[in-house]
Amino acid sequence: MSTSPESAFNTESGSRGADRTRLIAQPLAVIVLVGAVLVWALTRNNDAIEQRSLNPGTLAADTWQHLLITLAVALIVVLVAVPLGILLTRPRARRVAPLFLGIANIGQAAPVLGMLVLFFLWTSWEGFWCAVLPIAFYSLLPVLRNTIVGIEAVDPPLTDAGRGIGMSSSAVLFRIELPLAYPLILAGLRTSLVLAVGTATLAFFVNGGGLGEMIDTGYKLNRVPVLVTGAMLAVGLALLVDWVGAVMEEYFGPRGLR
């Protein structure tokens, strides 16, 4: 059964319309849900223990620390995974690509809590960077794999045509291969960011801060409002980061592929 061009066009237009509606609805839903939880948490009759966590200063500080961990992880992942992925697609390095992908797979397959504790025991560090580095290793795979897959998926005739008109290898990379691979790279970065937000809740195990401290406090002291507020802030931050990734995919990819 064949599909008419009009039907295919309508389906594609409907899909893109749904994606754009989601780009508007997702942040609004996050604002409404998180705002409702914050209003409930801050206006209820909290006891002295709950007030230590459920106050604007502490909530802002923990959320900001969580966001800083996520941003630091994202920066490390981009600076490591994208250049490494590019290098592993070059003819001389393709033989070792499975080795590096295997190492990145180990990072994501291993429990992140175990990596945090082992890194702490190995380095005797604690604090921000003791949390950021293992989480970055855990979040590396999606960007590395998508960079390799995106570049290797570029049609050889396109790169051959670039070389045929006198482009250098670097010009072919930056003007043909990378622009066409951007959608997959951005999709990998979006996944890594969401992983980073989720695993950053474990940073408190090594005194890294973040919303995990509030969640842990609420759990250990049986303070449900503290636990729910910390969890909802982490969920809201993950959804906002996912939304930022979706916006980047929609508006920063090659114009012809949008």
N, C-alpha and C positions, 0 to 999 in steps of 0.2 A: 504494500500500500504506500503510495507516494504522498508526500505532504506538500501542499501548495505553498508558494512563496508568501502569499498573504497570511496564511495560517502561521507559518514560521515567524513572520515578522510580528504578528500580534502576540504570539507566545513570548518572544524575546522582549517586546515592549512591556508586556505585563510583568515579566520577571524583573526587569529593570525598575519598573514603577514600584513593585513590592519592595525591592531593595532600598529604594530612596525613601519610601514611607517608613521603613524600619530605621533608617538613619535619623529620621526625625523623632520617631516614637520611642526608640531605645533610651536616649538620654532623658527624655521627659519622664519615662517610667521610673528610671533610677532616681531622679530628683524627687518624685512623688513618694516612692517607697522609703528611701533613706530619710527624706524630710519627715515623713510620718513617724518613723521609728525614733528619730532624734527628738521630735516634739514630745512623744510619749515618754522617752527616757528622762528628759530634762525637766519635765513638768510634774512628774509623779512624786510622791512622798518618799524619797530615797533615804535610807539610813546612812550613818556616817561612813561605813565601808563603801557603799555604792557611790556616795558623793565624791570619793577620792578618784574614781574613774569617770563618773558621769558628770563632767563639768566641761565647759567649752574649751578651756585651755588644754586639758589632758586629751580630749578627743581630737583637737586640731594637731597637737604635737605627735600623737601616735599615728594619725592618718598621714601627716607629712613625712614622718620617718618611714612609713610603709611605702609611700610614693617614691621617696629617694632611693630606697633599696631597689624598687622596680626599675627606675630610670638608670641606675648604675648598672644593673644587670643587662638592660637593653643595650646600653652603650658598649659594654664589653662584648656582648654577643655579636653586635654588628661589626665592631672593629676586628674581631677574630674570625667569625664564621664567613663573612662575605669575601674578604681577601683570600682566606684559605680555600673556600669553594671555587673561586676563580682560578687559583693556582692548580687545584686538583683537576680542572678541566683542560689544562694545557697538555699537549701530547706527551711530554716527557714525564709528567707526574701522574698520569691516569692509572698507572700500575699500582700506585700506593693509595689511591682513593679509597678502596675497600678497607684498608687498615684504619684510616682516620675516621671513616664512617662507623667502623666497628667500635672505636674508642668512644665516639660520641653516643653510640647506642648503649654502651656500658653506662655512661653518665646518666642517661635517661631511664635505663632499666633499674638501676640501683635506687633504693629508697633514699629520698633526699635527706631525711632525718639522719640516716646512717652516715651519709656523706658529710653533713654538718659536724657530727660528733667526731668522725675520723679526722676531718680537717683540723678541728680544734685540738685533738690529741696529738696530731702530727706537728702542728706549728706552735701550739700553746698560745695562739691568738684568741682574742674574743672581741666582740663588738661588731661594728658595721661591716668591715671588710671580711671578717670571718664568716659572715652570713652571705655577703654578696658573691664571693668567688665560687663557692660550691653551687649556689643557685644558678649562677651563670653557666657553669659546666653542665648542670642539669637541663638548662634551657637552650643549649647550643644546637642540638640536633635539627630542629625544624628549619632553622635558617641555613645551616650548612647543607642539608640535603636538598632543600628547595633551590638554593643557589646553583648547585651542581646540576640538578634536573632541569632547571630553567635554561641554563646556558646550553646544555647538551640537546635540548629540545628545539633549538633554533635550526631551521632548515639549512642544510649545507649550501644549497644554491645561493642563499642570501649572503653568506659569508664569502663564498667564491666570487660573487658579483662585486662585493666590496673590494676584495683583493684585485679583481680584474680592472677596476677603475683607479688603481694605484694607492689604495689605503694601506697603511702600515698595520701590523698585528694589533697594536694598541688602539688604533683608530677603529678597527673592526670590532674590538672588544667593547669600547666605550660608546660607539655610535650605532652598533647593530645588535651585538649579543646581549649586553646588559639592559638596554631599553626594552628588548623583547622579553627578557627574563624578569623584569621588575614585578609583574603581577605575582609570580610564584614566590619571589623573594619577600615581597610585602606580606603575602599570606603566611609564610613561615615566621616572619617577625611578629605578626598578629598572634599566632599560636604561642610563640615564646613569651610574649608579654603577659598573656593570660596565665601561662604556667608560672611566670615569675611572681605575679600577684598572689596566686594561690600558695605557692611554697614559701613566700616571704612571711606568712603567718607563723612559720616555724623558727624564724630568726631569733625569737626570744630565748631559745635554748642556749644560744651562745652570746647572750646579752646584746643582740643586734637591734632590739627595739621593734617597733611596728605594732600592728593591731593584734598580733598573736599574744602580746602581754595582757591585753584586755580580755581576750577570749580565755586565756589560761586562768586569769584571776577570777572571772565569773564561774568557770568550771570548778576550780579548787575550793572556792568559798561558797559555792552553791548560791550565787547571786545571778539569777536568770536575766534580769534586765542588763547587767553588764555583759554577760555572755551573748545575748541576742544583739545588743548594740554593736559590739565588736565584730560579730559575724556578719551583720547586715552592712556595716561599713566596708568590710573586705569584699563582700559580694558586689556591692555597688561600685567599688573601685575596679573590680575585675570587669564588670559590664561596661564601665566607661572606657577602660583601656581597650576592650574589644571594639567598642564603637570608634575610638580613634583609629584603630587598625583598619576598620571598614572604610572610614573616610579616606584614609591614605590610599587604600586599594582603588577607591572610586575616582579620586581626583588627581592622583600622582602617577598613575600608570601612563603608558604611551597613549596618545590621543586616539590613534586608530583602533585601539583595543578596548576603549571605554564604551 
